[in-house]
Amino acid sequence: MYATATSVWHNGLRLPNNLKTLAHCFREAGYKTGYIGKWHLASQEPVPADQRGGYEYWLASNVLEFTSEAYRTVMYDNDNKPVRLPGYRVDAVTDAAIRYIDAQQNNPFFLFLSYIEPHFQNRLDSYPAPDGYEQRYQGRWTPPDLLALGGSTHQHLAGYWGMCKRLDESLGRLTDALKSLDILHNTIILFTADHGCHFKTRNSEYKRSCHDSSIRIPTVLSGPGFESGGQIRQMVNLVDLPPTLLDAAGLPIPDQMQGRSVLPLLRRQSDGWPDDVFVQISEAQVGRAVRTQRWTYSVCAPGLGGTQAPDADSYTEEFLYDLEADPYQLNNLIGLESHREVTCVLRERLLRHIAKVEGKRPKIEPAPSKPAGQKKVYADEVNL
């Protein structure tokens, strides 16, 4: 579900008890359910039992970056007693997951493993990789958008890469554990993230913008039904992943879910599949965006803080990027006369998404017009 549909559209809000989570769906089907890691959907720390989204086994913190640090991992168990785990935090959480899997090997289980890495450590405003790992990545490849815009990239990117490396190794350890227990062949693994990181190149923080560095995330599915390999090139949204897991397990998809299973795409059945994704932005701003294969178009509500309201009645155009000509989103085309027609089409697309998801049709104020010394782009010339 989209953030405004769950009523959890910024940090610190509690997930309503009447929403059906993946834990509820799998428990009803006879699965054991467990949650390990960062929750971030409760009103307090530690998380009361009635705010855990239906999970049976619990070893988590509502805000893990506040209860732990890189080499001091503290989470809370089912009785809300603090548990301190040994090792670097990624390893500590992985070890806990392996122990859970070992205990459930004779039961069908659904485990949600929520790492905080590669998130920054709030108190330090740093990306603390395992000892020695940051040094491995000093001076390594830097994405062109980060290289051009700076931000905190040169200070933090090596630590970020080091965190990612340890996560990759932990995924290998989890896979080895499943293989050694002879259940890998019958286990679906979804590896994904909730956002990317642009290292303060797009705003004053690390995320919450329309740019690919913030919204484009790694997503890999393996296991029964996902053995063919390769990439799905269609546009897929986070809201599509829960229906996909349920569909792959042969379970019904609740009507409240706003996404759709990607399994038809694996069978090359793409008829009717959306050719864009809708993005809601909060905390940093009240913003909305639509991303197609070629274009990114984004608006924001001027003067409205991202925690003041879930949506707005009026927005102003903020960004337009041609990803074919400018894949790193360095040239903002919003307001250019040469792209007026394209902008109008994308504006209408975005309004349709807002109406469908949020049940309203706000006003979008066009950006001030700017002349452009380039070829005019017509809507029928491009893949919108």
C-alpha positions in Angstrom: 0.0 0.0 0.0 1.1 3.6 -0.6 2.2 5.6 2.4 -0.9 7.8 2.5 -3.2 4.7 2.3 -1.6 3.2 5.4 -1.6 6.5 7.3 2.1 6.1 8.0 3.4 8.8 5.7 6.3 10.0 7.8 8.5 8.7 10.6 7.1 8.4 14.1 3.6 7.3 13.0 2.1 4.0 14.2 0.8 1.4 11.8 -3.0 1.0 12.3 -4.0 -2.4 13.8 -6.7 -2.9 11.2 -4.3 -3.2 8.3 -3.5 -6.7 7.1 0.2 -7.3 6.8 2.2 -10.1 5.2 2.5 -11.6 8.6 -1.2 -11.9 8.9 -1.5 -13.4 5.4 1.2 -16.1 6.0 0.0 -16.9 9.5 -3.5 -17.6 8.2 -1.9 -20.0 5.8 -0.1 -21.9 8.5 3.3 -20.3 8.3 5.4 -19.4 11.3 6.3 -15.7 11.1 9.3 -13.8 12.4 10.6 -10.3 12.4 14.2 -9.4 13.0 15.8 -5.9 12.8 14.4 -2.4 12.4 10.6 -1.9 12.6 10.0 1.8 12.4 6.2 1.4 12.5 5.4 1.8 16.2 4.8 4.7 18.6 7.3 3.7 21.2 10.5 1.7 22.1 10.4 -1.1 22.8 7.5 -2.1 20.5 4.4 -3.3 22.4 3.0 -6.7 21.2 -0.1 -5.1 19.7 2.1 -2.9 17.4 4.2 -5.6 15.8 2.1 -6.1 12.7 1.0 -9.7 13.6 4.5 -11.3 13.7 4.9 -14.2 16.2 8.6 -14.2 16.8 10.1 -10.8 17.6 13.7 -9.6 17.9 13.7 -6.0 16.8 13.9 -2.3 17.6 11.5 0.3 16.4 14.5 2.6 15.6 17.5 0.3 15.4 20.0 3.2 14.8 19.1 4.6 18.2 19.3 1.4 20.2 22.5 0.2 18.6 25.7 1.2 16.9 28.0 -0.6 14.5 29.6 -2.8 17.1 26.9 -2.6 19.8 23.7 -4.3 18.6 20.7 -4.1 21.0 17.2 -5.3 20.1 14.2 -6.4 22.1 12.7 -9.9 22.3 9.1 -11.1 22.5 9.0 -10.1 26.2 10.5 -6.7 25.3 13.7 -7.5 27.2 16.8 -6.0 25.7 19.1 -8.5 23.9 22.7 -7.5 23.1 24.1 -9.4 20.2 27.9 -9.9 19.5 29.7 -8.8 16.3 29.4 -6.1 13.7 25.7 -5.2 13.4 25.1 -6.8 10.0 26.6 -10.0 11.3 24.7 -9.9 14.6 21.4 -9.6 12.8 22.4 -12.3 10.3 23.4 -14.7 13.1 20.0 -14.1 14.7 18.2 -14.9 11.4 20.2 -18.1 10.9 19.3 -19.2 14.5 15.6 -18.5 13.7 15.8 -20.4 10.4 17.5 -23.4 12.1 14.6 -23.6 14.6 12.0 -23.5 11.9 13.4 -25.8 9.4 10.6 -28.3 9.8 7.9 -25.6 9.5 6.9 -23.4 6.6 8.1 -19.9 7.7 8.0 -16.3 6.6 10.9 -14.2 8.0 11.2 -10.5 7.5 14.9 -9.6 8.1 15.3 -5.8 8.3 18.9 -4.5 8.3 19.6 -0.9 8.9 22.7 -0.9 6.8 23.7 0.8 4.6 21.8 3.6 6.4 24.0 6.2 8.1 24.5 6.2 11.9 22.5 9.1 13.1 24.5 10.1 16.1 27.7 10.2 14.2 26.4 11.2 10.7 28.7 8.5 9.3 28.5 5.2 7.5 30.5 2.9 9.8 31.6 -0.1 7.7 33.2 -3.1 9.4 36.8 -2.5 10.5 39.0 -2.4 7.4 36.2 -2.4 4.8 36.0 1.4 4.3 39.7 1.4 3.4 39.1 -1.2 0.6 36.8 1.2 -1.2 38.7 4.5 -0.8 39.1 6.1 -4.3 36.9 3.5 -6.0 34.3 4.2 -8.7 31.9 7.0 -8.0 28.6 7.4 -9.8 28.7 10.3 -12.2 25.8 12.2 -10.5 27.6 12.0 -7.1 30.9 13.0 -8.7 29.4 16.0 -10.3 27.3 17.3 -7.4 29.6 16.5 -4.4 27.5 16.6 -1.3 29.0 14.3 1.3 30.1 11.7 -1.3 33.8 11.9 -0.8 33.4 11.7 3.0 31.0 8.8 3.1 30.9 6.7 -0.1 33.7 4.3 0.9 32.0 3.5 4.1 28.7 3.0 2.3 30.4 0.6 -0.2 32.0 -1.3 2.8 28.5 -1.7 4.4 27.1 -3.0 1.1 30.0 -5.5 0.8 29.2 -7.0 4.2 25.5 -7.2 3.4 26.4 -9.2 0.2 28.5 -11.5 2.3 25.6 -11.9 4.8 23.3 -12.9 2.0 25.8 -15.6 1.1 25.8 -16.8 4.7 22.0 -17.0 4.8 21.9 -18.9 1.5 24.6 -21.3 2.8 22.5 -21.9 5.9 19.4 -22.7 3.9 21.4 -25.0 1.6 23.0 -26.8 4.6 19.5 -27.4 6.0 18.3 -28.7 2.6 15.5 -26.1 2.3 17.1 -23.6 -0.1 15.3 -25.3 -3.1 12.0 -24.6 -1.4 12.6 -21.1 -0.1 11.8 -17.8 -1.9 14.3 -15.0 -1.1 13.5 -11.4 -1.8 16.4 -9.0 -1.4 15.4 -5.3 -1.6 15.6 -1.9 0.1 13.3 0.9 1.0 15.3 3.7 -0.6 18.7 4.6 -2.1 21.2 7.3 -1.1 22.2 10.5 -2.8 24.6 11.8 -0.1 23.1 15.3 0.2 23.5 16.0 -3.5 19.8 16.7 -4.0 18.7 18.2 -0.7 20.0 18.6 2.8 19.7 14.9 3.6 20.5 11.5 2.0 17.2 10.6 0.4 13.6 11.7 -0.1 13.7 13.1 -3.6 12.5 12.1 -7.0 15.9 11.2 -8.3 17.0 7.7 -9.2 19.7 7.8 -6.6 16.9 8.0 -4.0 14.1 5.9 -5.6 15.8 3.3 -7.7 16.7 0.3 -5.5 18.2 -3.2 -5.8 15.6 -5.9 -6.0 16.4 -9.6 -6.5 14.0 -12.6 -6.2 15.2 -16.2 -6.2 13.8 -19.6 -5.4 10.8 -21.6 -6.7 9.2 -19.7 -9.6 12.2 -17.4 -10.0 14.9 -19.7 -11.4 15.0 -18.4 -15.0 17.5 -15.6 -14.3 17.8 -12.3 -16.1 16.1 -8.9 -15.5 12.6 -7.6 -15.7 12.8 -4.4 -17.7 9.3 -3.2 -16.9 8.7 -0.5 -14.3 8.1 -2.2 -10.9 7.1 -0.4 -7.6 7.6 -1.4 -4.0 3.8 -1.9 -3.7 4.2 -4.7 -6.2 6.4 -6.8 -4.0 4.0 -8.1 -1.3 1.5 -9.3 -3.8 4.3 -11.0 -5.6 5.4 -13.0 -2.5 1.8 -14.0 -1.8 1.2 -15.0 -5.4 4.4 -17.0 -5.5 3.3 -18.9 -2.4 -0.1 -19.6 -3.9 -1.9 -17.4 -1.3 -4.7 -14.9 -1.9 -3.8 -11.2 -2.3 -5.9 -8.9 0.0 -8.0 -6.4 -1.8 -6.4 -3.5 0.2 -3.1 -4.1 -1.5 -2.5 -1.5 -4.2 0.2 -3.2 -6.2 0.2 -6.3 -8.4 2.2 -9.5 -8.7 5.1 -9.4 -11.1 4.8 -13.2 -11.8 3.1 -12.5 -15.2 6.2 -10.5 -16.3 8.3 -13.6 -15.7 6.1 -15.4 -18.2 6.5 -12.4 -20.6 2.9 -11.5 -20.1 3.2 -7.7 -19.9 -0.1 -6.7 -21.5 -1.7 -4.1 -19.3 1.4 -3.6 -17.1 1.9 0.1 -16.2 4.7 1.8 -18.0 5.4 4.2 -15.1 5.6 4.3 -11.3 4.1 6.8 -8.9 6.2 8.2 -6.1 5.1 9.9 -2.8 7.7 12.0 -1.0 7.4 13.2 2.6 9.6 14.4 5.5 11.8 16.6 3.3 8.8 18.0 1.5 5.3 17.1 0.4 6.1 15.9 -3.1 4.8 13.7 -5.8 6.6 12.2 -8.9 6.0 10.0 -11.9 8.9 8.0 -13.4 8.6 6.4 -16.9 11.3 4.6 -18.8 12.4 7.9 -20.3 11.2 10.7 -18.0 11.2 11.8 -14.4 8.6 14.5 -13.5 8.2 15.8 -10.0 6.2 18.5 -8.1 6.2 19.8 -4.5 3.9 21.7 -2.2 5.6 25.1 -1.6 5.8 26.2 2.1 4.4 22.9 3.4 6.7 20.8 5.6 6.9 17.1 4.9 5.5 16.1 8.3 2.7 18.7 8.3 0.3 17.0 6.0 0.1 13.7 4.0 -0.8 15.5 0.8 -1.7 18.9 -0.6 -4.3 20.7 -2.7 -1.8 22.5 -4.7 1.7 21.7 -6.1 4.4 23.5 -8.1 6.4 21.8 -10.8 10.0 21.2 -9.6 11.9 18.7 -11.8 11.8 17.3 -15.3 14.6 15.0 -16.6 15.1 13.2 -19.9 16.7 10.0 -18.9 17.6 9.0 -22.4 19.8 12.1 -22.9 20.6 12.7 -19.2 20.7 9.4 -17.3 22.3 10.9 -14.2 19.6 13.6 -14.0 22.0 16.6 -14.0 20.0 18.9 -16.4 16.6 20.0 -15.1 14.3 20.8 -18.0 11.3 22.0 -16.1 9.8 25.1 -17.6 11.6 25.0 -20.9 9.5 25.9 -23.9 11.0 23.1 -25.9 9.5 20.6 -23.4 6.2 22.2 -22.7 4.2 19.5 -24.5 6.0 16.6 -22.8 5.5 18.4 -19.4 1.7 18.7 -20.0 1.4 15.0 -20.7 3.4 14.0 -17.6 1.5 16.4 -15.5 -1.8 14.7 -16.5 -0.2 11.3 -15.9 0.7 12.4 -12.4 -2.7 13.8 -11.7 -4.3 10.5 -12.7 -2.0 8.6 -10.3 -2.9 11.0 -7.4 -6.6 10.7 -8.1 -6.4 6.9 -8.2 -4.2 6.5 -5.1 -5.3 9.5 -2.9 -8.8 10.1 -4.2 -8.3 13.8 -5.1 -7.2 15.9 -8.0 -5.0 18.7 -6.8 -3.9 21.8 -8.8 -0.4 21.7 -10.3 1.0 25.1 -11.0 3.2 25.1 -14.1 6.8 26.2 -13.7 7.8 29.6 -15.0 8.5 29.5 -18.7 12.1 29.5 -19.9 13.4 29.8 -23.4 15.6 27.0 -24.7 18.0 26.9 -27.5 17.4 23.3 -28.4 15.2 21.2 -30.6 11.5 21.2 -29.5 10.4 17.9 -28.1 6.9 16.7 -29.1 4.9 14.3 -27.0 4.3 11.9 -30.0 8.1 11.7 -30.6 9.0 10.2 -27.3 8.0 7.2 -25.2 5.9 8.7 -22.4 
